[in-house]
Amino acid sequence: MRFSRECLELRDLLKLAKGFKLFKKLGQHFMVDCNLALEVLGKLKEICPKRECCVYELGSGLGSLTLFLKSYFDYVMCSEIDVRFADYLKKRFTNDLIDVIASDGIPLISALRENCVLVSNTPYVVSSQIVVAVVKSGIKSAVLVLQEEVARKLAAVPGEPNYGRITAFTQTFMNVELGGSYPPGSFRPKPKVWSTVVVLKRKREWSETMRGYEEFLKCLFNQRKRVLARRLKECLGVAPSSELLKMRVFTAGPEYLFQLYTSSVREAQV
């Protein structure tokens, strides 16, 4: 098995992890499942078949994913908010083409080049912030390990109970693909929920002019079960259309909502 060495090293991290006091507010959970790491790497290789692809790993922890990333990609940039882990990573990968930044990794997403791909065993306390930051960045793709509930929300279809603002916002700009789901035992310490691999691929460019659309969705989904026509009147000042009087907010698809918003903006500019 090509990655048998990395899988053995991943087991060793279990012993190392016991020596660190973790902070609940940072949502720290170390990946210890080799199958999960290999799936994430496989998704990245599909996106970046050439080894020179720019890879940014957010929240590297003790290097569970980094072990596998460095085995394939020529260069990896990592961020880690916990200085203890950042120092450890610098020492551990000192002979590899890996840059470790001791910093909150979310603000760095906006600075990534177009050819970069984001990967993260996501700290669950900031998973939604990371998804929004990806949408608002210039990067084309991301591979994230998210709590299953959030993953299902991102991939939900109109009319489903978990279809909401984050769904419509993300799917307006990104295609969402779900990978495998993994039990709490795939991490240490064990979280209380299952986790799912999520792949985001760019389908529409973000620009600062779209902030109005983001606010529109916030207003709209604040009362997601109300009639769409009435919410359009309240959120955009648009006269309700009779054809929308029976449609509820949470049954309207992302593309339809985007068209409603852009057409109303154009009409207002005339």
N, C-alpha and C positions, 0 to 999 in steps of 0.2 A: 504494500500500500504506500503510495507516494508520500502521504502526509502522516505516516505512522509516528515519525519523530515529533512532529508538532502536537499530535494527539497525546503522546506521552508527556510532553512538556506542559500541556494543558492540565493534566492530572496533578502535576507537581504544584501548580498554582493553588490547588486546594489547601495544601499544607502552608504555603506562603500567606494565603489570605487570612488564615487564623491568627496571624501575628499583627494584623492591623485592626484598629478600632474604626468601625465605619460610622458615617454620619447619615442618619435617616433623612435629613433635610436635603441631601444631595442625591437620594435615590440610588445608592450604590449597590449593585448586584453584579458579581463577576460571572461571566459566561464560563461554564465548565463542560459543556456538551460539544464533543467533537463533530457530531452530525450537524448541529446547528451552525458551527463555524464553517464547515465545508459547504453548507447550502448558501450561506452569505457569500462566500468566496465564489461559488459557482454563478450566482446572480451577477456578481461584479464582472466576472470573466465574459459573460454574455454581453454585458454593456460595453466592456473595454477589452476586446479580444487582443489588442496590442498591449504589451507589457508596459509601455511608456506612458500609459494613461495616468493623469494626475489623480491621486486618491487622497481624500481628506477623511481621517477618522476622528470623530468627535467623541470625547469621553473614553479614552483608551484604558483607564483603570490600570490593571497589572499586565496588560498586553495580551489578553486572551485572543482577540481578533488579530492584533498586530502580528502575532506569530505566523499566521496564515497569509496575511497581506504581504509581508516581506518575502515570503517564499515564491511569490508570483510576480509582483509588481516591482519595477525598477526603483521607484521612489514613493514614499508614503509620508504624509504630514499628519501629525497627531496633535490633539489638544487634550489637556487634562486639568481640570480646575483644582483638584487636590494636589498640592505641592509635593506631598510625600510620594504619591504615585508618579508624578512627573519626574521627580529626581530618580526614582527607581528605573523608569523607562529609559531615561538618558544613559544610565549606566548599563542597563541590560542590552540595549541595542546600539552601543557606542560604535561598533564596527559595521553597522548597516546604514544604508541610505535612508535614514529615518530622522525627520526633524520633529522634536517634541516641544510644544509650546505650553507653558504653564499658565493657562488662562481659561476663562469661560469661553467655550467654543462656539456658542451661538452667534455672537456678533461677528465672528470671523466668516460666517457663511456668506454674507453679502459681498465679501471681498474676493470670493473664489472666481477663478477664470471659467469661461464657458465650457472648456474641455475637462473640468474637474468633476468627479463624482463623489458624493458624500456617503459615508458608511458609518453606522453607529449602533452599538448595543445600547440603545437609548435609555438614559436615566428617566424613569417613568414620571418623575415629578415635573419634567419639562418637555415631555413628548409632544404636546400640542404646539408649544413654542417653536420647537425644532421644525415641525411640519410647516408652520406658517412662514418661518424664515426661509425654508427651501423654496416655497412657492414664490416668495418675494425676491429671490436671488436670480442670478443669471445662469446657474448650473442646469444641466439637462436632465440629470438623473440622481437618484438617491436610493440606497438600500438600508432599511431601518429595521431593527428588532423592537417592536412595540407591544404594549400590553394588548391582549386579544380584543378587549372592548373597543379600544381606540382604532385598531386595525379594521374591525368590522364597521365602525362608523365611517371611516374613510372610503370603504368600498361599497357602502350601502347604496341602494337604488331608491328613487323617489317612491314614497308611499310606505316604506318600511319604518318601523318605530324608531330605529336609530339613525335615520336620515335627518341631518340637521345642518346648521350653518357651516361647521367645519367640513362637512361632506361637500356641500355645494361650492364652497370657496376653493377647496383643494381640487375637485374634479373639473372646475372651470379652467384650471391652468395645467393640471397634471393628469396623466392616466395612472390609475391605481391598480396594481396587481398584488394579490395575496399569495404568499408562499406557504411553507409548512408551519404548523403550530407545535409548541413545545411546552412541556409541563414545568412546574416550579422547580423540579429537581435538576433542570438544566442550568441552574444558577446557584451561586452561594453569596450571601445567604438566600434561602428560598423565598421568592416573592409569594404573595397570596393568590396570584392570578397566573393564567397561562399566557404565553407570548407568541406572537406571530411575525413572520418575516414579511415585510412590505416593500414593494418596489415602486418608486414614483418616477415617471418619465414625462418630460416636458411636452405639452401639446399647444400651449399658448404662452407667449412671452409676457412677463410682468412688467409694468411700468408704473411710475408714481402717479400717473393719471388715473390708475385703477383704484386708488384709495377710496374714492367715492363709492365704487362698487362694493368694496369691503364693508363700508359703513351701511350701505343699502342692505346687504345681507344680514348684518347685525340687527338692524331695525326689523327686517322682515321676519326673521326667525325668532324674534323675541316673543312672538305669539304665532307659533308655527302651525297651529290647528285652525286658525281663523281663515276666512275666505280671502283668497289672494287679491281679488279686485279691491277690497276695502283696505288691505294692508298697503297696496300700491298707492292708494290715495293718501294714506297716512305717512308713508315713507318717502314717496317721490313727488307727491302733489299731483299725481296723474289721475285724470277722471276715470273711474272704474268702467271697464268694458263688460257688456252683458255676457259675453262668451266666457268670462272668467268668474262669474258670480257663484258657480258651484265648485270651482277648483280650490282646494285648500293649499296653503303655503307649502306644506311638506310633501305634496304630490307633484310639485313643479320641478322639472329637471334642471340641472346646472346650465346647460346651453340655452334653454328657454328663458331662464332668469337673466342670463347675461344679455340676451337679445332684447328683453324688455328694458333693461337698464340702459344699454347703449342707444336704443332707439329713442328713449325718453330724453337722454342727454342731447342727442342730435336735434330733436324737436325744440328743446329749450334754447338751443344756440341759433335757431333760425330767426 
